[in-house]
Amino acid sequence: MASIGAIDVKRLRDQTGAGMMDAKKALVTSDGDFEAAARWLREQGLAAQEKRSDRENAEGAVALARDGAVAAIVELRSETDFVAKSPEFTSLADDLAAVVAARGEGAVAELADRLDDLKVTLKENLEVGRVVRVAAADGNVLDSYLHVQNGRGKNAVVVELAGGEAELAHDIAVHIAFARPRHLTRDEFPAEVVAARRAELEVLSRNEGKPEAALPKIVEGRMTGFFKEAPGGALLDQAFVKDEKQSVAQALGNASIVRFAQIEI
């Protein structure tokens, strides 16, 4: 059996991030073979990770990457904000967004080994969450906004405009980040959601003693308010955060929103 000293254990710990006793056991098990010891640690760590896979991972970070007329947002999920703020975690999130921007949503698989290694090192239920990639059509404008808090991205938005300028696209992205619209237009709301809300407002208005003959007009007025809600609502109906005297549709002028995407922790 190979002689295993403190220097060997330290070298493996530096290489893998494993604890002292785990590193020593790995070297003993692999008879001093560093590559085999690192593989053993990884296998043991991933086996332990399976036991963590049902633990809630509602924390994490979102990363945003731009590559010319393409933008990508990737959500990397963790159990705690402590891990979500760690440099190795946010670095992986950034690299995931970069490969998605460069090569498509399926490119997250290219960094699967790094994610597995991080699961072992950080000992949490980590996983890639939502992934979005937007490639603007020729002549369209693409812009974005990333809200960073405590060293990690928490709210990312990408907007594609037709007939607008980059500054307007950025302003719309900032609006979306804080107003959190559910859809672009009111027509995109599911019919059952609209019907349920209209029924609720009709009952509410009737219980308030509103005249029966006036109920349809009152309910429609309140439905307009529903579509303007922030957070929620339809983007084009919402009051523009930069000038609440006008709607987003009015702020756009002759420009139009082709699509938008938002991912928020």
FENQUI-V67177 format. One record per residue. N is the residue number from 1. SS is DSSP state (2 for helix, 1 for strand, 0 for the rest). Layout:
BEGIN
n->N ss->SS
n->N ss->SS
END
This chain:
BEGIN
n->1 ss->0
n->2 ss->0
n->3 ss->0
n->4 ss->0
n->5 ss->0
n->6 ss->2
n->7 ss->2
n->8 ss->2
n->9 ss->2
n->10 ss->2
n->11 ss->2
n->12 ss->2
n->13 ss->2
n->14 ss->2
n->15 ss->2
n->16 ss->2
n->17 ss->0
n->18 ss->0
n->19 ss->0
n->20 ss->2
n->21 ss->2
n->22 ss->2
n->23 ss->2
n->24 ss->2
n->25 ss->2
n->26 ss->2
n->27 ss->2
n->28 ss->2
n->29 ss->2
n->30 ss->0
n->31 ss->0
n->32 ss->0
n->33 ss->0
n->34 ss->2
n->35 ss->2
n->36 ss->2
n->37 ss->2
n->38 ss->2
n->39 ss->2
n->40 ss->2
n->41 ss->2
n->42 ss->2
n->43 ss->2
n->44 ss->2
n->45 ss->2
n->46 ss->2
n->47 ss->2
n->48 ss->2
n->49 ss->2
n->50 ss->2
n->51 ss->2
n->52 ss->2
n->53 ss->0
n->54 ss->0
n->55 ss->0
n->56 ss->0
n->57 ss->0
n->58 ss->0
n->59 ss->1
n->60 ss->1
n->61 ss->1
n->62 ss->1
n->63 ss->1
n->64 ss->1
n->65 ss->1
n->66 ss->1
n->67 ss->1
n->68 ss->0
n->69 ss->0
n->70 ss->1
n->71 ss->1
n->72 ss->1
n->73 ss->1
n->74 ss->1
n->75 ss->1
n->76 ss->1
n->77 ss->1
n->78 ss->1
n->79 ss->0
n->80 ss->0
n->81 ss->2
n->82 ss->2
n->83 ss->2
n->84 ss->2
n->85 ss->0
n->86 ss->0
n->87 ss->2
n->88 ss->2
n->89 ss->2
n->90 ss->2
n->91 ss->2
n->92 ss->2
n->93 ss->2
n->94 ss->2
n->95 ss->2
n->96 ss->2
n->97 ss->2
n->98 ss->2
n->99 ss->2
n->100 ss->2
n->101 ss->2
n->102 ss->2
n->103 ss->2
n->104 ss->0
n->105 ss->2
n->106 ss->2
n->107 ss->2
n->108 ss->2
n->109 ss->2
n->110 ss->2
n->111 ss->2
n->112 ss->2
n->113 ss->2
n->114 ss->2
n->115 ss->2
n->116 ss->2
n->117 ss->2
n->118 ss->2
n->119 ss->2
n->120 ss->2
n->121 ss->2
n->122 ss->2
n->123 ss->0
n->124 ss->0
n->125 ss->0
n->126 ss->0
n->127 ss->1
n->128 ss->1
n->129 ss->1
n->130 ss->1
n->131 ss->1
n->132 ss->1
n->133 ss->1
n->134 ss->1
n->135 ss->1
n->136 ss->0
n->137 ss->0
n->138 ss->0
n->139 ss->0
n->140 ss->0
n->141 ss->1
n->142 ss->1
n->143 ss->1
n->144 ss->1
n->145 ss->1
n->146 ss->1
n->147 ss->1
n->148 ss->1
n->149 ss->1
n->150 ss->0
n->151 ss->0
n->152 ss->1
n->153 ss->1
n->154 ss->1
n->155 ss->1
n->156 ss->1
n->157 ss->1
n->158 ss->1
n->159 ss->1
n->160 ss->1
n->161 ss->1
n->162 ss->1
n->163 ss->0
n->164 ss->0
n->165 ss->0
n->166 ss->2
n->167 ss->2
n->168 ss->2
n->169 ss->2
n->170 ss->2
n->171 ss->2
n->172 ss->2
n->173 ss->2
n->174 ss->2
n->175 ss->2
n->176 ss->2
n->177 ss->2
n->178 ss->2
n->179 ss->2
n->180 ss->0
n->181 ss->0
n->182 ss->0
n->183 ss->1
n->184 ss->0
n->185 ss->0
n->186 ss->2
n->187 ss->2
n->188 ss->2
n->189 ss->0
n->190 ss->0
n->191 ss->2
n->192 ss->2
n->193 ss->2
n->194 ss->2
n->195 ss->2
n->196 ss->2
n->197 ss->2
n->198 ss->2
n->199 ss->2
n->200 ss->2
n->201 ss->2
n->202 ss->2
n->203 ss->2
n->204 ss->2
n->205 ss->2
n->206 ss->2
n->207 ss->2
n->208 ss->0
n->209 ss->0
n->210 ss->0
n->211 ss->0
n->212 ss->2
n->213 ss->2
n->214 ss->2
n->215 ss->2
n->216 ss->2
n->217 ss->2
n->218 ss->2
n->219 ss->2
n->220 ss->2
n->221 ss->2
n->222 ss->2
n->223 ss->2
n->224 ss->2
n->225 ss->2
n->226 ss->2
n->227 ss->2
n->228 ss->2
n->229 ss->0
n->230 ss->0
n->231 ss->0
n->232 ss->0
n->233 ss->0
n->234 ss->1
n->235 ss->2
n->236 ss->2
n->237 ss->2
n->238 ss->0
n->239 ss->1
n->240 ss->1
n->241 ss->0
n->242 ss->0
n->243 ss->1
n->244 ss->1
n->245 ss->1
n->246 ss->1
n->247 ss->1
n->248 ss->2
n->249 ss->2
n->250 ss->2
n->251 ss->2
n->252 ss->2
n->253 ss->0
n->254 ss->0
n->255 ss->0
n->256 ss->1
n->257 ss->1
n->258 ss->1
n->259 ss->1
n->260 ss->1
n->261 ss->1
n->262 ss->1
n->263 ss->1
n->264 ss->1
n->265 ss->0
END
